[in-house]
Amino acid sequence: MPEELNLSNLGPAQPRRPRKRVGRGLGSGKGRYSGRGLKGQKARSGSHKMRPGFEGGQMPAYMRLGKQRGNTSKDAMPIGPFRTRTIPVNVRDLEARFDAGADVTPEALVTAGVLKNTRTDVKILGMGELTKKLTVHAHGFSATAIEKIEAAGGSAVSLRDTADGA
């Protein structure tokens, strides 16, 4: 290894290999069919750029198999009371955007720019710290969020009557 590295003694880390030149006569070893064999899909141009899951025109496995039924399926749309979506809002967002003593509702969250609209349910999660006394109205609360809101002197009011509070 040279003692001092400068432009005059730079070189590649490994010797460069020349690229394979195909289709240059039978004597080259890569003539006639250029290493692609005879006819078929793999002999054509663009044959190595197929999308994932492509099975050569055969009906692919993800279309042959049936869809999983029930509300746990990823194919199921959010339909009905057991497939509702909720938007999470952390207590750190409430700390940053609301003054002490404020009344936090889904409409107030839209006005503050936390939510886009009030069409989906809101669940308050407990990430971050809360030092302001807030009255928070939401569809659901995590256990840590309720602890932090009540520790700061505020109250958590559920907009949905559920026994578990989630």
Contact map, one row per residue, 1 for C-alpha under 8 A:
1110000000000000000000000000000000000000000000000000000000000000000000000000000000000000000000000000000000000000000000000000000000000000000000000000000000000000000000
1111100010000000000000000000000000000000000000000000000000000000000000000000000000000000000000000000000000000000000000000000000000000000000000000000000000000000000000
1111100000000000000000000000000000000000000000000000000000000000000000000000000000000000000000000000000000000000000000000000000000000000000000000000000000000000000000
0111110000000000000000000000000000000000000000000000000000000000000000000000000000000000000000000000000000000000000000000000000000000000000000000000000000000000000000
0111111011000000000000000000000000000000000000000000000000000000000000000000000000000000000000000000000000000000000000000000000000000000000000000000000000000000000000
0001111111000000000000000000000000000000000000000000000000000000000000000000000000000000000000000000000000000000000000000000000000000000000000000000000000000000000000
0000111111000000000000000000000000000000000000000000000000000000000000000000000000000000000000000000000000000000000000000000000000000000000000000000000000000000000000
0000011111000000000000000000000000000000000000000000000000000000000000000000000000000000000000000000000000000000000000000000000000000000000000000000000000000000000000
0100111111100000000000000000000000000000000000000000000000000000000000000000000000000000000000000000000000000000000000000000000000000000000000000000000000000000000000
0000111111110000000000000000000000000000000000000000000000000000000000000000000000000000000000000000000000000000000000000000000000000000000000000000000000000000000000
0000000011111000000000000000000000000000000000000000000000000000000000000000000000000000000000000000000000000000000000000000000000000000000000000000000000000000000000
0000000001111111000000000000000000000000000000000000000000000000000000000000000000000000000000000000000000000000000000000000000000000000000000000000000000000000000000
0000000000111110000000000000000000000000000000000000000000000000000000000000000000000000000000000000000000000000000000000000000000000000000000000000000000000000000000
0000000000011111000000000000000000000000000000000000000000000000000000000000000000000000000000000000000000000000000000000000000000000000000000000000000000000000000000
0000000000011111100000000000000000000000000000000000000000000000000000000000000000000000000000000000000000000000000000000000000000000000000000000000000000000000000000
0000000000010111110000000000000000000000000000000000000000000000000000000000000000000000000000000000000000000000000000000000000000000000000000000000000000000000000000
0000000000000011111000000000000000000000000000000000000000000000000000000000000000000000000000000000000000000000000000000000000000000000000000000000000000000000000000
0000000000000001111100000000000000000000000000000000000000000000000000000000000000000000000000000000000000000000000000000000000000000000000000000000000000000000000000
0000000000000000111110000000000000000000000000000000000000000000000000000000000000000000000000000000000000000000000000000000000000000000000000000000000000000000000000
0000000000000000011111000000000000000000000000000000000000000000000000000000000000000000000000000000000000000000000000000000000000000000000000000000000000000000000000
0000000000000000001111110000010000000000000000000000000000000000000000000000000000000000000000000000000000000000000000000000000000000000000000000000000000000000000000
0000000000000000000111110000011001100000000000000000000000000000000000000000000000000000000000000000000000000000000000000000000000000000000000000000000000000000000000
0000000000000000000011111000011111000000000000000000000000000000000000000000000000000000000000000000000000000000000000000000000000000000000000000000000000000000000000
0000000000000000000011111101011000000000000000000000000000000000000000000000000000000000000000000000000000000000000000000000000000000000000000000000000000000000000000
0000000000000000000000111111111100000000000000000000000000000000000000000000000000000000000000000000000000000000000000000000000000000000000000000000000000000000000000
0000000000000000000000011111111100000000000000000000000000000000000000000000000000000000000000000000000000000000000000000000000000000000000000000000000000000000000000
0000000000000000000000001111111000000000000000000000000000000000000000000000000000000000000000000000000000000000000000000000000000000000000000000000000000000000000000
0000000000000000000000011111111000000000000000000000000000000000000000000000000000000000000000000000000000000000000000000000000000000000000000000000000000000000000000
0000000000000000000000001111111000000000000000000000000000000000000000000000000000000000000000000000000000000000000000000000000000000000000000000000000000000000000000
0000000000000000000011111111111111100000000000000000000000000000000000000000000000000000000000000000000000000000000000000000000000000000000000000000000000000000000000
0000000000000000000001111111111111100000000000000000000000000000000000000000000000000000000000000000000000000000000000000000000000000000000000000000000000000000000000
0000000000000000000000101100011111000000000000000000000000000000000000000000000000000000000000000000000000000000000000000000000000000000000000000000000000000000000000
0000000000000000000000100000011111111100000000000000000000000000000000000000000000000000000000000000000000000000000000000000000000000000000000000000000000000000000000
0000000000000000000001100000011111111000000000000000000000000000000000000000000000000000000000000000000000000000000000000000000000000000000000000000000000000000000000
0000000000000000000001000000011011111000000000000000000000000000000000000000000000000000000000000000000000000000000000000000000000000000000000000000000000000000000000
0000000000000000000000000000000011111100011000000000000000000000000000000000000000000000000000000000000000000000000000000000000000000000000000000000000000000000000000
0000000000000000000000000000000011111110001000000000000000000000000000000000000000000000000000000000000000000000000000000000000000000000000000000000000000000000000000
0000000000000000000000000000000010011111001000000000000000000000000000000000000000000000000000000000000000000000000000000000000000000000000000000000000000000000000000
0000000000000000000000000000000000001111111100000000000000000000000000000000000000000000000000000000000000000000000000000000000000000000000000000000000000000000000000
0000000000000000000000000000000000000111111100000000000000000000000000000000000000000000000000000000000000000000000000000000000000000000000000000000000000000000000000
0000000000000000000000000000000000000011111100100000000000000000000000000000000000000000000000000000000000000000000000000000000000000000000000000000000000000000000000
0000000000000000000000000000000000010011111110110000000000000000000000000000000000000000000000000000000000000000000000000000000000000000000000000000000000000000000000
0000000000000000000000000000000000011111111110100000000000000000000000000000000000000000000000000000000000000000000000000000000000000000000000000000000000000000000000
0000000000000000000000000000000000000011111111100000000000000000000000000000000000000000000000000000000000000000000000000000000000000000000000000000000000000000000000
0000000000000000000000000000000000000000011111110000000000000000000000000000000000000000000000000000000000000000000000000000000000000000000000000000000000000000000000
0000000000000000000000000000000000000000000111111000000000000000000000000000000000000000000000000000000000000000000000000000000000000000000000000000000000000000000000
0000000000000000000000000000000000000000111111111100000000000000000000000000000000000000000000000000000000000000000000000000000000000000000000000000000000000000000000
0000000000000000000000000000000000000000010011111100000000000000000000000000000000000000000000000000000000000000000000000000000000000000000000000000000000000000000000
0000000000000000000000000000000000000000000001111110000000000000000000000000000000000000000000000000000000000000000000000000000000000000000000000000000000000000000000
0000000000000000000000000000000000000000000000111111010000000000000000000000000000000000000000000000000000000000000000000000000000000000000000000000000000000000000000
0000000000000000000000000000000000000000000000001111110000000000000000000000000000000000000000000000000000000000000000000000000000000000000000000000000000000000000000
0000000000000000000000000000000000000000000000000111110000000000000000000000000000000000000000000000000000000000000000000000000000000000000000000000000000000000000000
0000000000000000000000000000000000000000000000000011111000011000000000000000000000000000000000000000000000000000000000000000000000000000000000000000000000000000000000
0000000000000000000000000000000000000000000000000111111110010000000000000000000000000000000000000000000000000000000000000000000000000000000000000000000000000000000000
0000000000000000000000000000000000000000000000000000111111110000000000000000000000000000000000000000000000000000000000000000000000000000000000000000000000000000000000
0000000000000000000000000000000000000000000000000000011111000000000000000000000000000000000000000000000000000000000000000000000000000000000000000000000000000000000000
0000000000000000000000000000000000000000000000000000011111110000000000000000000000000000000000000000000000000000000000000000000000000000000000000000000000000000000000
0000000000000000000000000000000000000000000000000000001111110000000000000000000000000000000000000000000000000000000000000000000000000000000000000000000000000000000000
0000000000000000000000000000000000000000000000000000001011111011000000000000000000000000000000000000000000000000000000000000000000000000000000000000000000000000000000
0000000000000000000000000000000000000000000000000000111011111111000000000000000000000000000000000000000000000000000000000000000000000000000000000000000000000000000000
0000000000000000000000000000000000000000000000000000100000111111100000000000000000000000000000000000000000000000000000000000000000000000000000000000000000000000000000
0000000000000000000000000000000000000000000000000000000000011111100000000000000000000000000000000000000000000000000000000000000000000000000000000000000000000000000000
0000000000000000000000000000000000000000000000000000000000111111110000000000000000000000000000000000000000000000000000000000000000000000000000000000000000000000000000
0000000000000000000000000000000000000000000000000000000000111111110000000000000000000000000000000000000000000000000000000000000000000000000000000000000000000000000000
0000000000000000000000000000000000000000000000000000000000001111111000000000000000000000000000000000000000000000000000000000000000000000000000000000000000000000000000
0000000000000000000000000000000000000000000000000000000000000011111100000000000000000000000000000000000000000000000000000000000000000000000000000000000000000000000000
0000000000000000000000000000000000000000000000000000000000000000111110001010000000000000000000000000000000000000000000000000000000000000000000000000000000000000000000
0000000000000000000000000000000000000000000000000000000000000000011111001010000000000000000000000000000000000000000000000000000000000000000000000000000000000000000000
0000000000000000000000000000000000000000000000000000000000000000001111111001000000000000000000000000000000000000000000000000000000000000000000000000000000000000000000
0000000000000000000000000000000000000000000000000000000000000000000111111001000000000000000000000000000000000000000000000000000000000000000000000000000000000000000000
0000000000000000000000000000000000000000000000000000000000000000000011111001000001100000000000000000000000000000000000000000000000000000000000000000000000000000000000
0000000000000000000000000000000000000000000000000000000000000000000011111101000000000000000000000000000000000000000000000000000000000000000000000000000000000000000000
0000000000000000000000000000000000000000000000000000000000000000001111111111000000000000000000000000000000000000000000000000000000000000000000000000000000000000000000
0000000000000000000000000000000000000000000000000000000000000000000000011111100000000000000000000000000000000000000000000000000000000000000000000000000000000000000000
0000000000000000000000000000000000000000000000000000000000000000001100001111100000000000000000000000000000000000000000000000000000000000000000000000000000000000000000
0000000000000000000000000000000000000000000000000000000000000000000011111111111000000000000000000000000000000000000000000000000000000000000000000000000000000000000000
0000000000000000000000000000000000000000000000000000000000000000000000000111111000100000000000000000000000000000000000000000000000000000000000000000000000000000000000
0000000000000000000000000000000000000000000000000000000000000000000000000001111100111000000000000000000000000000000000000000000000000000000000000000000000000000000000
0000000000000000000000000000000000000000000000000000000000000000000000000001111111110000000000000000000000000000000000000000000000000000000000000000000000000000000000
0000000000000000000000000000000000000000000000000000000000000000000000000000011111110000000000000000000000000000000000000000000000000000000000000000000000000000000000
0000000000000000000000000000000000000000000000000000000000000000000000000000001111110000000000000000000000000000000000000000000000000000000000000000000000000000000000
0000000000000000000000000000000000000000000000000000000000000000000000100000001111110000000000000000000000000000000000000000000000000000000000000000000000000000000000
0000000000000000000000000000000000000000000000000000000000000000000000100000111111111000000000000000000000000000000000000000000000000000000000000000000000000000000000
0000000000000000000000000000000000000000000000000000000000000000000000000000011111111100000000000000000000000000000000001000000000000000000000000000000000000000000000
0000000000000000000000000000000000000000000000000000000000000000000000000000010000111110000000000000000000000000000000011000000000000000000000000000000000000000000000
0000000000000000000000000000000000000000000000000000000000000000000000000000000000011111000000000000000000000000000000011110000000000000000000000000000000000000000000
0000000000000000000000000000000000000000000000000000000000000000000000000000000000001111100000000000000000000000000000011110000000000000000000000000000000000000000000
0000000000000000000000000000000000000000000000000000000000000000000000000000000000000111110000000000000000000000000000000111100000000000000000000000000000000000000000
0000000000000000000000000000000000000000000000000000000000000000000000000000000000000011111010000000000000000000010000000111100000000000000000000000000000000000000000
0000000000000000000000000000000000000000000000000000000000000000000000000000000000000001111111000000000000000000000000000001111100000000000000001000000000000000000000
0000000000000000000000000000000000000000000000000000000000000000000000000000000000000000111111100000000000000000000000000001111111000000000000001000100000000000000000
0000000000000000000000000000000000000000000000000000000000000000000000000000000000000000011111110000000000000000000000000000011111000000000000000000000000000000000000
0000000000000000000000000000000000000000000000000000000000000000000000000000000000000000111111111000000000000000010000000000000000000000000000000000000000000000000000
0000000000000000000000000000000000000000000000000000000000000000000000000000000000000000011111111100000000000000000000000000000001000000000000000000000000000000000000
0000000000000000000000000000000000000000000000000000000000000000000000000000000000000000001111111110000000000000000000000000000011110000000000000000000000000000000000
0000000000000000000000000000000000000000000000000000000000000000000000000000000000000000000111111100000000000000000000000000000000000000000000000000000000000000000000
0000000000000000000000000000000000000000000000000000000000000000000000000000000000000000000011111110000000000001000000000000000000000000000000000000000000000000000000
0000000000000000000000000000000000000000000000000000000000000000000000000000000000000000000001111111010100000000000000000000000000000000000000000000000000000000000000
0000000000000000000000000000000000000000000000000000000000000000000000000000000000000000000000101111110000000000000000000000000000010000000000000000000000000000000000
0000000000000000000000000000000000000000000000000000000000000000000000000000000000000000000000000111110000000000000000000000000000011100000000000000000000000000000000
0000000000000000000000000000000000000000000000000000000000000000000000000000000000000000000000000011111000000000000000000000000000011110000000000000000000000000000000
0000000000000000000000000000000000000000000000000000000000000000000000000000000000000000000000000111111100000000000000000000000000001110000000000000000000000000000000
0000000000000000000000000000000000000000000000000000000000000000000000000000000000000000000000000000111110010000000000000000000000000111100000000000000000000000000000
0000000000000000000000000000000000000000000000000000000000000000000000000000000000000000000000000100011111011000000000000000000000000111100000000000000000000000000000
0000000000000000000000000000000000000000000000000000000000000000000000000000000000000000000000000000001111111000000000000000000000000001110000000000000000000000000000
0000000000000000000000000000000000000000000000000000000000000000000000000000000000000000000000000000000111111100001001000100000000000000110000000000000000000000000000
0000000000000000000000000000000000000000000000000000000000000000000000000000000000000000000000000000000011111110000011000000000000000000000000000000000000000000000000
0000000000000000000000000000000000000000000000000000000000000000000000000000000000000000000000000000001111111111000000000000000000000000000000000000000000000000000000
0000000000000000000000000000000000000000000000000000000000000000000000000000000000000000000000000000000111111111111000000000000000000000000000000000000000000000000000
0000000000000000000000000000000000000000000000000000000000000000000000000000000000000000000000000000000001111111111111000000000000000000000000000000000000000000000000
0000000000000000000000000000000000000000000000000000000000000000000000000000000000000000000000000000000000111111110000000000000000000000000000000000000000000000000000
0000000000000000000000000000000000000000000000000000000000000000000000000000000000000000000000001000000000011111111000000000000000000000000000000000000000000000000000
0000000000000000000000000000000000000000000000000000000000000000000000000000000000000000000000000000000000001111111100000000000000000000000000000000000000000000000000
0000000000000000000000000000000000000000000000000000000000000000000000000000000000000000100010000000000000001111111100000000000000000000000000000000000000000000000000
0000000000000000000000000000000000000000000000000000000000000000000000000000000000000000000000000000000001001101111111000000000000000000000000000000000000000000000000
0000000000000000000000000000000000000000000000000000000000000000000000000000000000000000000000000000000000000100111111000000000000000000000000000000000000000000000000
0000000000000000000000000000000000000000000000000000000000000000000000000000000000000000000000000000000000100100001111110000000000000000000000000000000000000000000000
0000000000000000000000000000000000000000000000000000000000000000000000000000000000000000000000000000000001100100001111111000000000000000000000000000000000000000000000
0000000000000000000000000000000000000000000000000000000000000000000000000000000000000000000000000000000000000000000011111000000000000000000000000000000000000000000000
0000000000000000000000000000000000000000000000000000000000000000000000000000000000001110000000000000000000000000000011111100000000000000000000000000000000000000000000
0000000000000000000000000000000000000000000000000000000000000000000000000000000000011110000000000000000000000000000001111110000000000000011100000000000000000000000000
0000000000000000000000000000000000000000000000000000000000000000000000000000000000000111100000000000000001000000000000011111000000000000011100000000000000000000000000
0000000000000000000000000000000000000000000000000000000000000000000000000000000000000111100000000000000000000000000000001111100000000000011111000000000000000000000001
0000000000000000000000000000000000000000000000000000000000000000000000000000000000000001111000000000000000000000000000000111110000000000010111001000000000000000000000
0000000000000000000000000000000000000000000000000000000000000000000000000000000000000001111000000000000000000000000000000011111000000000000011011000000000000000000000
0000000000000000000000000000000000000000000000000000000000000000000000000000000000000000011100000000000000000000000000000001111110000000000001111101000000000000000000
0000000000000000000000000000000000000000000000000000000000000000000000000000000000000000011100000000000000000000000000000000111110000000000000001000000000000000000000
0000000000000000000000000000000000000000000000000000000000000000000000000000000000000000011100000000000000000000000000000000011111000000000000000000000000000000000000
0000000000000000000000000000000000000000000000000000000000000000000000000000000000000000001100100000000000000000000000000000011111100000000000000001000000000000000000
0000000000000000000000000000000000000000000000000000000000000000000000000000000000000000001101100000000000000000000000000000000111110000000000000001100100000000000000
0000000000000000000000000000000000000000000000000000000000000000000000000000000000000000000000100000000000000000000000000000000011111000000000000000000100000000000000
0000000000000000000000000000000000000000000000000000000000000000000000000000000000000000000000100011100000000000000000000000000001111100000000000000000111000000000000
0000000000000000000000000000000000000000000000000000000000000000000000000000000000000000000000000001110000000000000000000000000000111110000000000000100111000000000000
0000000000000000000000000000000000000000000000000000000000000000000000000000000000000000000000000001111100000000000000000000000000011111000000000000100111100000000000
0000000000000000000000000000000000000000000000000000000000000000000000000000000000000000000000000000111100000000000000000000000000001111100000000000000001111000000000
0000000000000000000000000000000000000000000000000000000000000000000000000000000000000000000000000000001110000000000000000000000000000111110000000000000001111000000000
0000000000000000000000000000000000000000000000000000000000000000000000000000000000000000000000000000001111000000000000000000000000000011111000000000000000011110000000
0000000000000000000000000000000000000000000000000000000000000000000000000000000000000000000000000000000011000000000000001111000000000001111110000000000000011110000000
0000000000000000000000000000000000000000000000000000000000000000000000000000000000000000000000000000000000000000000000001110000000000000111110000000000000000111000001
0000000000000000000000000000000000000000000000000000000000000000000000000000000000000000000000000000000000000000000000001111000000000000011111000000000000000111000011
0000000000000000000000000000000000000000000000000000000000000000000000000000000000000000000000000000000000000000000000000011100000000000011111101100000000010100000011
0000000000000000000000000000000000000000000000000000000000000000000000000000000000000000000000000000000000000000000000000011110000000000000111111100000000000000000011
0000000000000000000000000000000000000000000000000000000000000000000000000000000000000000000000000000000000000000000000000000010000000000000011111110000000000000000000
0000000000000000000000000000000000000000000000000000000000000000000000000000000000000000000000000000000000000000000000000000110000000000000001111111000000000000000000
0000000000000000000000000000000000000000000000000000000000000000000000000000000000000000011000000000000000000000000000000001111000000000000011111111100000000000000000
0000000000000000000000000000000000000000000000000000000000000000000000000000000000000000000000000000000000000000000000000000010000000000000011111111110000110000000000
0000000000000000000000000000000000000000000000000000000000000000000000000000000000000000000000000000000000000000000000000000000000000000000000111111111000000000000000
0000000000000000000000000000000000000000000000000000000000000000000000000000000000000000000000000000000000000000000000000000010011000000000000011111111100000000000000
0000000000000000000000000000000000000000000000000000000000000000000000000000000000000000001000000000000000000000000000000000000001001100000000001111111111110000000000
0000000000000000000000000000000000000000000000000000000000000000000000000000000000000000000000000000000000000000000000000000000000000000000000000111111111110000000000
0000000000000000000000000000000000000000000000000000000000000000000000000000000000000000000000000000000000000000000000000000000000000000000000000011111111000000000000
0000000000000000000000000000000000000000000000000000000000000000000000000000000000000000000000000000000000000000000000000000000001111100000000000001111111000000000000
0000000000000000000000000000000000000000000000000000000000000000000000000000000000000000000000000000000000000000000000000000000000011100000000000000111111100000000000
0000000000000000000000000000000000000000000000000000000000000000000000000000000000000000000000000000000000000000000000000000000000011111000000000000111111110000000000
0000000000000000000000000000000000000000000000000000000000000000000000000000000000000000000000000000000000000000000000000000000000000111000000000100110011111000000000
0000000000000000000000000000000000000000000000000000000000000000000000000000000000000000000000000000000000000000000000000000000000000011110010000100110001111100000000
0000000000000000000000000000000000000000000000000000000000000000000000000000000000000000000000000000000000000000000000000000000000000011110000000000000000111110000000
0000000000000000000000000000000000000000000000000000000000000000000000000000000000000000000000000000000000000000000000000000000000000000111110000000000000011111100010
0000000000000000000000000000000000000000000000000000000000000000000000000000000000000000000000000000000000000000000000000000000000000000111100000000000000001111100000
0000000000000000000000000000000000000000000000000000000000000000000000000000000000000000000000000000000000000000000000000000000000000000001100000000000000000111110000
0000000000000000000000000000000000000000000000000000000000000000000000000000000000000000000000000000000000000000000000000000000000000000000000000000000000000111111010
0000000000000000000000000000000000000000000000000000000000000000000000000000000000000000000000000000000000000000000000000000000000000000000000000000000000000001111111
0000000000000000000000000000000000000000000000000000000000000000000000000000000000000000000000000000000000000000000000000000000000000000000000000000000000000000111110
0000000000000000000000000000000000000000000000000000000000000000000000000000000000000000000000000000000000000000000000000000000000000000000000000000000000000000011111
0000000000000000000000000000000000000000000000000000000000000000000000000000000000000000000000000000000000000000000000000000000000000000000111000000000000000100111111
0000000000000000000000000000000000000000000000000000000000000000000000000000000000000000000000000000000000000000000000000010000000000000001111000000000000000000010111
